[in-house]
Amino acid sequence: TPWYRRLPHYRGFKNPFRTDYQEVKLSQLDEHYEADAVVTPESLVEKKILRNLNKPIKLLGNGKLSKKLTVHLHAATSSAKTAVEAVGGKVEVI
């Protein structure tokens, strides 16, 4: 039996170029930010939504957004982008 079948933790493919994101939901932004606020990675740490800035941040479309916000993050899903723009806000990818 070959060595890669004898050792179970070596099975499968692990992409070395994968990007791990910290995730932020729309519902979290709606709870912690006022209307017409600017969302940046530093402000997310100040409001204690995230602990640190060691990974890039991705905005997810979970929840509802009822306030106009300007979002400056590393990535955003298409559903999150459309939800922010539907309220009148703007999403800018850094």
Backbone as CSV, one residue per row, in Angstrom:
resi,resn,N_x,N_y,N_z,CA_x,CA_y,CA_z,C_x,C_y,C_z
1,THR,0.850,-1.182,0.000,0.000,0.000,0.000,0.893,1.243,0.000
2,PRO,0.593,2.235,-0.854,1.412,3.441,-0.885,1.269,4.264,0.398
3,TRP,2.256,5.101,0.660,2.285,5.877,1.913,1.141,6.856,2.022
4,TYR,0.656,7.417,0.901,-0.406,8.420,0.973,-1.761,7.789,1.276
5,ARG,-1.889,6.483,1.120,-3.126,5.811,1.505,-3.038,5.270,2.922
6,ARG,-1.832,5.085,3.436,-1.663,4.609,4.799,-1.877,5.720,5.820
7,LEU,-1.598,6.962,5.434,-1.715,8.083,6.360,-2.979,8.893,6.038
8,PRO,-3.997,8.828,6.878,-5.282,9.443,6.521,-5.245,10.967,6.451
9,HIS,-4.341,11.618,7.158,-4.320,13.077,7.127,-3.682,13.628,5.863
10,TYR,-3.153,12.784,4.985,-2.583,13.237,3.731,-3.561,13.092,2.568
11,ARG,-4.769,12.650,2.816,-5.715,12.439,1.733,-6.297,13.767,1.272
12,GLY,-6.581,13.836,0.007,-7.222,15.016,-0.545,-6.237,16.079,-0.980
13,PHE,-6.789,17.110,-1.576,-5.988,18.215,-2.090,-6.236,19.432,-1.226
14,LYS,-5.184,20.102,-0.814,-5.287,21.337,-0.052,-4.653,22.441,-0.874
15,ASN,-5.451,23.411,-1.251,-4.981,24.489,-2.102,-4.095,25.439,-1.297
16,PRO,-2.830,25.588,-1.659,-1.952,26.491,-0.905,-2.223,27.969,-1.208
17,PHE,-2.978,28.265,-2.247,-3.257,29.644,-2.633,-4.632,30.114,-2.180
18,ARG,-5.329,29.333,-1.371,-6.656,29.685,-0.890,-6.594,30.909,0.013
19,THR,-7.594,31.777,-0.098,-7.679,32.960,0.740,-8.744,32.736,1.803
20,ASP,-8.366,32.813,3.060,-9.313,32.720,4.160,-9.763,34.116,4.534
21,TYR,-11.071,34.326,4.584,-11.637,35.627,4.905,-12.263,35.621,6.294
22,GLN,-12.248,36.779,6.942,-13.089,37.000,8.102,-14.438,37.457,7.557
23,GLU,-15.517,36.955,8.119,-16.833,37.222,7.566,-17.608,38.203,8.435
24,VAL,-18.262,39.156,7.756,-19.116,40.129,8.422,-20.467,40.081,7.736
25,LYS,-21.548,40.015,8.518,-22.895,39.921,7.969,-23.543,41.303,7.899
26,LEU,-24.501,41.443,7.007,-25.243,42.700,6.897,-25.995,43.015,8.179
27,SER,-26.510,42.007,8.849,-27.243,42.231,10.092,-26.343,42.808,11.178
28,GLN,-25.058,42.435,11.193,-24.125,43.009,12.163,-23.884,44.486,11.881
29,LEU,-23.772,44.837,10.604,-23.584,46.247,10.257,-24.822,47.061,10.621
30,ASP,-25.997,46.481,10.429,-27.237,47.186,10.742,-27.374,47.442,12.240
31,GLU,-26.876,46.535,13.070,-26.948,46.693,14.520,-25.968,47.744,15.052
32,HIS,-24.755,47.775,14.517,-23.680,48.550,15.124,-23.421,49.918,14.502
33,TYR,-23.956,50.198,13.321,-23.631,51.449,12.643,-24.854,52.339,12.505
34,GLU,-24.615,53.645,12.541,-25.655,54.636,12.306,-25.820,54.840,10.799
35,ALA,-26.852,55.562,10.411,-27.074,55.858,9.003,-25.975,56.786,8.485
36,ASP,-25.613,56.640,7.224,-24.578,57.424,6.540,-23.188,57.250,7.135
37,ALA,-22.918,56.130,7.759,-21.601,55.855,8.332,-20.703,55.199,7.285
38,VAL,-19.406,55.259,7.534,-18.416,54.622,6.672,-17.868,53.401,7.406
39,VAL,-17.962,52.244,6.758,-17.498,50.987,7.353,-16.113,50.678,6.789
40,THR,-15.119,50.623,7.672,-13.752,50.270,7.304,-13.295,49.125,8.198
41,PRO,-12.214,48.444,7.836,-11.714,47.380,8.720,-11.365,47.889,10.122
42,GLU,-10.817,49.089,10.217,-10.451,49.639,11.527,-11.690,49.922,12.375
43,SER,-12.769,50.399,11.746,-13.986,50.681,12.514,-14.665,49.398,12.970
44,LEU,-14.507,48.299,12.222,-15.061,47.022,12.658,-14.362,46.523,13.920
45,VAL,-13.068,46.759,14.024,-12.332,46.365,15.230,-12.705,47.280,16.396
46,GLU,-12.872,48.567,16.139,-13.258,49.498,17.204,-14.619,49.160,17.787
47,LYS,-15.554,48.733,16.952,-16.896,48.376,17.419,-16.974,46.933,17.900
48,LYS,-15.846,46.237,17.919,-15.701,44.872,18.426,-16.551,43.855,17.658
49,ILE,-16.724,44.099,16.355,-17.336,43.097,15.491,-16.285,42.065,15.117
50,LEU,-15.045,42.526,14.894,-13.905,41.655,14.631,-12.853,41.862,15.713
51,ARG,-12.014,40.855,15.913,-10.980,40.960,16.943,-9.699,41.579,16.428
52,ASN,-9.290,41.220,15.211,-8.029,41.724,14.680,-8.117,41.826,13.167
53,LEU,-7.065,42.339,12.567,-7.040,42.563,11.126,-6.002,41.697,10.431
54,ASN,-5.821,40.457,10.897,-4.785,39.614,10.308,-5.243,38.884,9.050
55,LYS,-6.532,38.904,8.711,-7.055,38.296,7.494,-7.903,39.324,6.755
56,PRO,-8.052,39.169,5.439,-8.953,40.066,4.722,-10.405,39.835,5.141
57,ILE,-11.252,40.830,4.903,-12.627,40.805,5.385,-13.584,40.739,4.204
58,LYS,-14.602,39.877,4.337,-15.595,39.707,3.285,-16.982,40.003,3.850
59,LEU,-17.761,40.776,3.119,-19.126,41.111,3.515,-20.082,40.083,2.938
60,LEU,-20.881,39.468,3.822,-21.848,38.458,3.408,-23.251,39.054,3.392
61,GLY,-24.126,38.499,2.582,-25.477,39.023,2.424,-26.489,38.456,3.396
62,ASN,-26.069,37.972,4.552,-27.000,37.425,5.544,-27.642,38.553,6.326
63,GLY,-28.956,38.501,6.469,-29.666,39.522,7.218,-30.157,40.632,6.314
64,LYS,-30.736,41.659,6.946,-31.268,42.793,6.198,-30.571,44.060,6.634
65,LEU,-30.466,44.979,5.704,-29.841,46.268,5.964,-30.891,47.344,5.733
66,SER,-31.063,48.243,6.711,-32.082,49.288,6.596,-31.479,50.685,6.601
67,LYS,-30.158,50.790,6.613,-29.482,52.084,6.684,-28.553,52.253,5.498
68,LYS,-28.360,53.496,5.094,-27.435,53.805,4.003,-26.024,53.828,4.573
69,LEU,-25.142,52.955,4.040,-23.767,52.853,4.515,-22.804,52.890,3.330
70,THR,-21.603,53.361,3.588,-20.509,53.272,2.631,-19.531,52.237,3.175
71,VAL,-19.332,51.164,2.413,-18.548,50.025,2.892,-17.236,49.945,2.119
72,HIS,-16.113,49.945,2.834,-14.774,49.775,2.257,-14.169,48.501,2.843
73,LEU,-14.324,47.362,2.152,-13.789,46.088,2.631,-13.056,45.382,1.494
74,HIS,-12.437,44.245,1.812,-11.616,43.523,0.852,-12.429,42.751,-0.181
75,ALA,-13.618,42.274,0.191,-14.461,41.515,-0.737,-15.904,41.590,-0.263
76,ALA,-16.829,41.348,-1.194,-18.252,41.323,-0.863,-18.953,40.372,-1.820
77,THR,-19.954,39.663,-1.309,-20.740,38.796,-2.175,-21.667,39.659,-3.016
78,SER,-22.160,39.097,-4.099,-23.038,39.866,-4.976,-24.360,40.194,-4.298
79,SER,-24.861,39.307,-3.441,-26.110,39.590,-2.730,-25.924,40.709,-1.713
80,ALA,-24.774,40.768,-1.073,-24.499,41.846,-0.124,-24.353,43.174,-0.855
81,LYS,-23.709,43.146,-1.996,-23.514,44.364,-2.774,-24.850,44.934,-3.251
82,THR,-25.729,44.078,-3.734,-27.031,44.547,-4.194,-27.894,45.033,-3.039
83,ALA,-27.769,44.413,-1.865,-28.550,44.839,-0.700,-28.109,46.217,-0.213
84,VAL,-26.812,46.475,-0.219,-26.300,47.782,0.212,-26.697,48.858,-0.795
85,GLU,-26.599,48.547,-2.075,-26.950,49.518,-3.101,-28.449,49.752,-3.189
86,ALA,-29.273,48.774,-2.796,-30.722,48.941,-2.809,-31.175,49.961,-1.769
87,VAL,-30.443,50.072,-0.679,-30.772,51.026,0.376,-30.220,52.415,0.042
88,GLY,-29.305,52.490,-0.907,-28.716,53.769,-1.291,-27.266,53.895,-0.907
89,GLY,-26.668,52.835,-0.406,-25.269,52.869,0.010,-24.342,52.537,-1.127
90,LYS,-23.052,52.377,-0.775,-22.042,52.114,-1.784,-21.027,51.121,-1.224
91,VAL,-20.602,50.170,-2.071,-19.598,49.178,-1.690,-18.363,49.414,-2.535
92,GLU,-17.215,49.626,-1.871,-15.952,49.794,-2.563,-14.994,48.720,-2.068
93,VAL,-14.435,47.976,-2.999,-13.485,46.918,-2.659,-12.098,47.520,-2.605
94,ILE,-11.405,47.284,-1.487,-10.072,47.840,-1.292,-9.074,47.045,-2.098
